[in-house]
Amino acid sequence: MSIKNVLKEIVENVDGALGAIVMGYDGIPLDEYITEASPIDLQVLSVEYATVLKEIKKAVVVLGSGTMEEIAINTDVSRVIIRVLDDDLFVILAILNDGNYGKGRYVLRQQSTRILEILQ
């Protein structure tokens, strides 16, 4: 199974999901699955959030507050869940504001393991 297939499965199993992207902290996407109906440019969003995520990662290290696992950014349009895969990669799941956020977190956490297995 490919990473794109796993991302597609994530998006199709979460009501209101717009897309999912595996990306490096350098802002370069490894793979993605984005619905045609997405009202948001998820590629631009993910690059911008990668920059912010690098800074959050540095702060977590400086504070010694443990290993970063997940971050959520909620707006009036969307909810973006960012799940850290390893030191170099993370996965982003974007959901409409009225989508199933709880299921999105659950599915993303479960499927992150599959993505890492594919990358090995």
C-alpha positions, 0 to 999 in steps of 0.5 A: 500500500502507498502513502497516498492510499493511506491518506485517501483512506484517512480522508474518506473515513472522516466526515468533513475531511478536506485532505491529508498531507505528509510533509517534512519540516522543510515544507516539502510534501512527501505525498498528499490526498486532497479532495476536489471540493476543498475550499482551502489551498491545503498545499499553501496551508501546509507549507505555512504551518510547517514553518510554525511547527518548526518553531513550536518543536524548538520551543518544546525542546528548549522547555524540556516538556517532552516529545511533541505528538500532536497540534491542532489549529482551529479556525472558523473555517477549518480544523487542522490536526498535525500529527508528528511522525518522526524527527523529520516528518509530520502528517496534516489532516484538514477538516471542515469546522463542522466535520468530525474532529474527534474521529479525525484525531483518532483515525490520524493517530491510528494511521500514522503507524501505517505511514511509518511502516510504509516509510521503513 
